[in-house]
Amino acid sequence: MTKKILLVEDNQDIANIISINLSMMDYQVVVFHDGSEAYKQLNQPYDLAILDITLPGTDGLKLCKRLRQLQPDIPIVMLTAKTSELDVVKGLENGADDYLTKPFSVLELQARVKAHLRRNANKQQTQDPSKDILQFGDLTIDPNLYQIQLADNILDSTAKEFELLYFLAQQPQRVFSREQLLEKIWGCRHEGSAHTVNSTVNRLRSKLEIEPANPFWLKTVWGVGYKFSH
């Protein structure tokens, strides 16, 4: 079945380039140049979304947040002409899985899209309702509900935050590099790998740890990566 991709980009030249190149990969690309118009169509079924951050009408961050609510499993890639850490963090906090900073390589975009679609398809095929629920004291990590519970509180986590924590918690004390985590959780490697992983870990710590600056669960192993501790 042909994969359907939502593209929201106000620059028509960039939108045309992306649309043409993804169409050449046999994807169906639905294009909007206005955020408000796209917002009205977010309830349509899409296999992946590519959203520019700066848009007329509704901006890409609001589109991302709403789309994540409507379609929790959809891969979302943000496009931005800005390079500030804040823009990237905001995108990830609103549920984005990945980002590209303009100007970017069309080949890189194609590779990212292909990797995210492949990984999402594999995840759906291998879903097991009996996957192990992990329990560490008052911390419960439930892969069937994509839910993190600490004592009596259910944490508000994104899909990627959950997947990162669950992956690390399956092998406590084992250290994984940022590159390994990017490959396992995001299904691809790219220049912004360290930033993507670091931002996700920091957001998890802010929700999970009593003292995020002195974490108990998610430890940094300096010069190497991260590990889950209990």
N, C-alpha and C positions, 0 to 999 in steps of 0.2 A: 504494500500500500504506500502511495506517495506521501512523504512527510510534508506537513503544512507548517510553514514558518511565518510568524508575525514579525514584520519589520516596521518600526516607527522611526523615521529619520526625516527631518525637515529640509535638509539639503538635498535637492532633487538629483543632482549629479552623483552624490555619494550613494543615494538610495538606488539609482539606476545601476550603478556599478555592482553594488551588492546583490541586487535582484537578478541581474543578468548572470553573474557568476554562480549564484546558488541555483538558479534555474538550470544551468548547465550540468548541475549534479543531480538533476531530476527531482528537485524539491519544488513544491508549490509555494510561492512567496506572496503574501498578502501585505501590501504596502500602504502606510498612512504617513502623511506629512504633517499632520496636526494632532497633538496629543489628545485634545478633547474628542475628536472624531474617533480616534483609536479606542478611547476609554469606553465608548458606547458599544464596542464590538469585542470587549475582553471576555465575554461569556461564550464566545465561539471556541470550538476545540482547536487547539494548536499543539504542535509537537515541540516547538522551541520558539523563543521570542528574542528579538534583537531590538533593544530600546536605546535611543539617544537620550542623554540626560537632559540637555537643554532643548526644549520644544515649545512652540507656540501653544497656548491653551494649557492643558494639563501636562506637567513636566514628567520626565521619564521615571523619576523616583516614585511619584504617586502611581504611575502606571504599573511599575514593578511591584509595589506593595499590594495593590488591588489584584493584580494577576496572580500573585502568590497565594492570596486568599481564595481565589476562584479555582486555581489549578495548582495544588501544592507540589506536584511532582514535575512540573514543566521546567526545563532548563532555561535560564534567563541570562543573556549576555548584555551588558551595558556598554554603550559607546559614549565616549566623552572627548571633547577637544581640550579639556583641562587636565593638568597633571598633578594637581594638589592631592595630598593624602586624604583630605577631608572628603573630596568628591568620591573617591574610591570607597572609603569607609561607609559613606552614606548609602551608596549603591548596595554594598554587601549587607548592611544593616536592614535594608528594605527587602532583602530576600534574593538578591542577584547571586548567581553562581560564578560569574566570571565577568571580566571587563576587558575592553580594548581601548587604547588611547590613540586618537587620531593624530597624525596619519598612521594607518596600519596597512600591513600587507594583505592583499586579497587572499593569497595562499594561506596565510596564517589564519584568517577568518574562516576559510573553508575547512581547515584542519580542526579548528576549535569546534565548529558546528558539527562536523562529522564525529568528533570524539564525544561530545555531549549527547548526541542522539544515540550513538552506539552504547554508551554507558547506561543511558536511561532505559534503552530497550533490554539490555542485559539484566538490569535491576528488576524490571517488571517480570521477566521470564523466570528469574530465580527467587522470587518472593516466596517465602516459606512461612505459613502462619504459625509454625511451631518454633521459630527462631528463638534462641535463648534470650530470656530476660536476664540482664546482669544486675546483681545486687551487691552493693558495697556499703554496709552499715545503713545509714538512712538515705543513701543515694540509690535510686532505681532507674535503670536505663532500659526502656521497653521498645524493641525494634518493630514490634507488630503495630504499635500505636504511634511510633516516632515521637515518643514522649520521655522527657527527663523529669523525674520527680525527686525533690530533695525534702526529706521529712514530709510535711503535709502540703508542700507547695509544688505545683506543676509549673515548670519553667517555660517561658515563652521563647522557644528556640526555633531557628530556621532549619530547613532540611539539611543544609551543609553543616551547620553547627552540630546537629544531632549525629550525622554520619561521622564527623571527625571524632567526636567524643566516644561514640560506640566502637569505632575502629581501634582507637587507642586503648579503651577499657577492655577490649577482648584480649589484649596482650600486655597486662600490667607490667610496669618497670622496663619494658622494651623501648628503646629510644629509636625514633624515626626522624629522618632528616626532612626538611621542608619539601625537598624535591620528591621524596618518597610519598609524603602525604598528599602533595598536589596530584601525583599520578594516581594514587589509590582513591582519593575522594572526589577530585575534579575530572579525572580521566585524561589529563593532558599536562604538558609542561610548557611554560612560556616565561618570558622575561620578568613578569611581575609575580612570579611564584612566591618568593619570600614575603612580599607584601600581602598577598591574598591569604596565605596560611597564618601569618602573624595577626592580621586583623580578625580572622575568625577565632583564633585562640584567645585574643584579648576580649572579644565580645562574650565568649563562653565564660571566661573568668569573671567578668563583671556580673554575670547572672548566677554563677555557680559558687564562687568563692566568697568566704566571709571577708577576707583581705585579698583582693585581686593582686595587689603588689607583692604579696607574700603567699602565693597559692599553695593549697594543700593537695588538690586533685591533679591539676595540670602543671607539670614541672618543666622548666626550661633547662636543657642541658647545653650550656654555652658552647658555641662553636659546632654543635651537632644538630640539635633539633628539640623535639618535645617527647615527653612520656607521661603516661597516666600512673599516678601513685595512689595508694590507699593504705 
